[in-house]
């Protein structure tokens, strides 16, 4: 028994709950340590408790004293049964403290009760706090402008405030039967349950979602919810943030809009802060720039940097612009300026204003193109009255400055756009001498084929054989064609730079603006050159025509005299014994007459009315046949070179006259080489010659550009100056002491008679080149047969010989009589008509072309009127083609050239009298 009591006592003392035994008088008879600790009393004080001298007092839940009869121990003793779970407070005056406990009172024997105390002070405090919080929440909810509801773990809405009713459009009664998922627009029932459990675990959450009101309107809501674990409820505040979110979205859209405007505006934008330090040079910091700033200026990553870092030296090169920025930043007064920023080599139109003291905003655009255009228009307006060379020189200088390129040339195209002749060359600040150069393998040659040609960098590597590009170390190139009014290229403008070309648009636009003016001026110059050339050609032609008429008249009269001399000498030789001493004299007379006839032929050749026996001629074969004669005719110190083109078409020409051209040109070349010797080159070819080439050539009438056979004789001799070149084809002009001055004029006359042209290129000390152009022939070259002897041929019948020279009539009658004809003569056209009427037996009429009063052409027409079958042989000192050309299609029988020999007369009569 003793051991049992001892074990019970040990258990009693070791219990965590406070426990004591109390008698019927209300005094404790025993207490364990936990009870003493709970009340904060020692054993003596605890055991001294009586209802009369209480050491503690029991309090009801409202904080007031608990009546004695309601004490759980009293109730248990009175009723004789246990009282459990009674909540009360215990106040101990000794330490002025109150604890809250759960009391179990168990009667253990008559007049004795065991009281067990469970400390719930902390739990009571928490409940009180939660209660107070609930009261505060309820007060806050009822006074809040935001919605509020209480929700359980299942999402059922337990209570709401008036603000929630207004917010969602439901009444409190309607809300009482609703769940959160019925209002939630983003989450379904399952997702709402998951979210609820998540909040219960974390005790609190704040989030945004979308709810649906009673009328179906979607509203954006900010939710702040707190989980109350004691009752497993959620206290939730709901704020309608639809307007706020709309405003945020509008603000965001506005910011995006203005950011997009900022980033994409075509104008450059720079927000800057001035560095207002008097000890430092004027400077500012870039706070913000847009994309156009970088694009227009070429400056990158400038934000946060000083202007002096981005463009060192800008304070010295552009102080005025920095001063304007400073004024605006300090005064706040906006300014607008147009300024050439040397640091970036661009014109800017800048608007500057100050958003805050010490700062400025610069909104700008690059107006270099506009300014250059204005400058170009101003230049063109000033240069409108400047002609020719003066205009091209000013244009070249202007382009060098406007394009910032070192080399400018303005060229005129020549020879089918294969060559160019410069009209102005400007290089590194000075003008250079004009030159003529080939366009082959040059960028200028590319321009002609492409209208505009641009190489922004590396041009000298693309055209390694262009010596100019290599010499000036060219990097960039731009050129444009100058078009004539007929749509044909007449020139070009080229600009060459030593550094890469940045933007090609501005140079191209400037080229477009000046090219039309330059082309018009170039075309005007070409027309003026052509006018002067034609004027000179006309004057020269008039002079040649006058001299030609004189020479032709002299030659004609001379030929009439020579006809008598040559005829008489021929008859004399036929009539005397060949061994007679007089025979030699007659032969000498005949030789002298032939030489005199050659001189007359040169005079006729000069006049363009020489005797030409034209036929298809192989020019190469003719030169090969002449080469030995040419070699012995030139100086022994001159080297003769022959270069003949393959498959050369024939020309329609008189081979004798061609030989005279070749001989005269080669002998001239030999004399030009002089005692020093040199090279004489003879070449042939067939190619296209355009108007630019032909306009500098000598010819009788306007030649159309086209393909010509050419003969070229070039020497390395002394050459000629300009004054000599202008007079080289004048008759009787010679630079030789013993010359007659008829050789080159005869050459020109022969070429004019063949409807060809000749061009001379020469410079003093550099030699001379003669180029003869002749129209090609479609006819094959004839193979000549050996001449047959006709010494004994005899004709018959009556011939009417008509000539105003009595001597010619006399000698002609004797020569014709020698050939077996009866001859009647007439000294005029009218006399010839009378004779022909009276002599029906006349078989042939030999008619002189040039007679006074009624000339040969008129007489011929009158004879044809009398007798359409009349057989007329025309006689003249002029060439066959000159004469027969007048009578084409008229029935002229034949032609005989004065002066004629007995053999020539025999050949003509034999052809006619068959």
HELIX and SHEET records of a PDB file:
HELIX    1   1 UNK A    2  UNK A   14  1                                  13    
HELIX    2   2 UNK A   33  UNK A   39  1                                   7    
HELIX    3   3 UNK A   43  UNK A   47  1                                   5    
HELIX    4   4 UNK A   68  UNK A   70  5                                   3    
HELIX    5   5 UNK A   72  UNK A   79  1                                   8    
HELIX    6   6 UNK A  121  UNK A  143  1                                  23    
HELIX    7   7 UNK A  162  UNK A  168  1                                   7    
HELIX    8   8 UNK A  172  UNK A  175  1                                   4    
HELIX    9   9 UNK A  180  UNK A  183  1                                   4    
HELIX   10  10 UNK A  189  UNK A  202  1                                  14    
HELIX   11  11 UNK A  242  UNK A  264  1                                  23    
HELIX   12  12 UNK A  291  UNK A  297  1                                   7    
HELIX   13  13 UNK A  307  UNK A  310  1                                   4    
HELIX   14  14 UNK A  314  UNK A  317  1                                   4    
HELIX   15  15 UNK A  319  UNK A  331  1                                  13    
HELIX   16  16 UNK A  368  UNK A  382  1                                  15    
HELIX   17  17 UNK A  383  UNK A  385  5                                   3    
HELIX   18  18 UNK A  388  UNK A  403  1                                  16    
HELIX   19  19 UNK A  443  UNK A  450  1                                   8    
HELIX   20  20 UNK A  459  UNK A  462  1                                   4    
HELIX   21  21 UNK A  467  UNK A  471  1                                   5    
HELIX   22  22 UNK A  504  UNK A  575  1                                  72    
HELIX   23  23 UNK A  581  UNK A  607  1                                  27    
HELIX   24  24 UNK A  619  UNK A  633  1                                  15    
HELIX   25  25 UNK A  655  UNK A  673  1                                  19    
HELIX   26  26 UNK A  674  UNK A  676  5                                   3    
HELIX   27  27 UNK A  691  UNK A  694  1                                   4    
HELIX   28  28 UNK A  722  UNK A  727  1                                   6    
HELIX   29  29 UNK A  743  UNK A  753  1                                  11    
HELIX   30  30 UNK A  806  UNK A  818  1                                  13    
HELIX   31  31 UNK A  829  UNK A  838  1                                  10    
HELIX   32  32 UNK A  856  UNK A  866  1                                  11    
HELIX   33  33 UNK A  880  UNK A  884  1                                   5    
HELIX   34  34 UNK A  885  UNK A  887  5                                   3    
HELIX   35  35 UNK A  902  UNK A  912  1                                  11    
SHEET    1   A 6 UNK A  28  UNK A  31  0                                        
SHEET    2   A 6 UNK A  18  UNK A  23 -1                                        
SHEET    3   A 6 UNK A 112  UNK A 119 -1                                        
SHEET    4   A 6 UNK A  97  UNK A 109 -1                                        
SHEET    5   A 6 UNK A  83  UNK A  92 -1                                        
SHEET    6   A 6 UNK A  57  UNK A  59 -1                                        
SHEET    1   B 5 UNK A 157  UNK A 160  0                                        
SHEET    2   B 5 UNK A 147  UNK A 152 -1                                        
SHEET    3   B 5 UNK A 233  UNK A 240 -1                                        
SHEET    4   B 5 UNK A 218  UNK A 228 -1                                        
SHEET    5   B 5 UNK A 204  UNK A 212 -1                                        
SHEET    1   C 5 UNK A 283  UNK A 289  0                                        
SHEET    2   C 5 UNK A 268  UNK A 275 -1                                        
SHEET    3   C 5 UNK A 359  UNK A 366 -1                                        
SHEET    4   C 5 UNK A 346  UNK A 353 -1                                        
SHEET    5   C 5 UNK A 335  UNK A 341 -1                                        
SHEET    1   D 6 UNK A 430  UNK A 431  0                                        
SHEET    2   D 6 UNK A 419  UNK A 427 -1                                        
SHEET    3   D 6 UNK A 407  UNK A 414 -1                                        
SHEET    4   D 6 UNK A 489  UNK A 497 -1                                        
SHEET    5   D 6 UNK A 476  UNK A 483 -1                                        
SHEET    6   D 6 UNK A 452  UNK A 455 -1                                        
SHEET    1   E 3 UNK A 430  UNK A 431  0                                        
SHEET    2   E 3 UNK A 419  UNK A 427 -1                                        
SHEET    3   E 3 UNK A 436  UNK A 438 -1                                        
SHEET    1   F 2 UNK A 615  UNK A 617  0                                        
SHEET    2   F 2 UNK A 651  UNK A 653 -1                                        
SHEET    1   G 6 UNK A 638  UNK A 643  0                                        
SHEET    2   G 6 UNK A 678  UNK A 689  1                                        
SHEET    3   G 6 UNK A 706  UNK A 715 -1                                        
SHEET    4   G 6 UNK A 767  UNK A 774 -1                                        
SHEET    5   G 6 UNK A 757  UNK A 763 -1                                        
SHEET    6   G 6 UNK A 698  UNK A 699 -1                                        
SHEET    1   H 5 UNK A 822  UNK A 826  0                                        
SHEET    2   H 5 UNK A 798  UNK A 802  1                                        
SHEET    3   H 5 UNK A 842  UNK A 848  1                                        
SHEET    4   H 5 UNK A 872  UNK A 876  1                                        
SHEET    5   H 5 UNK A 894  UNK A 897  1                                        
END                                                                             
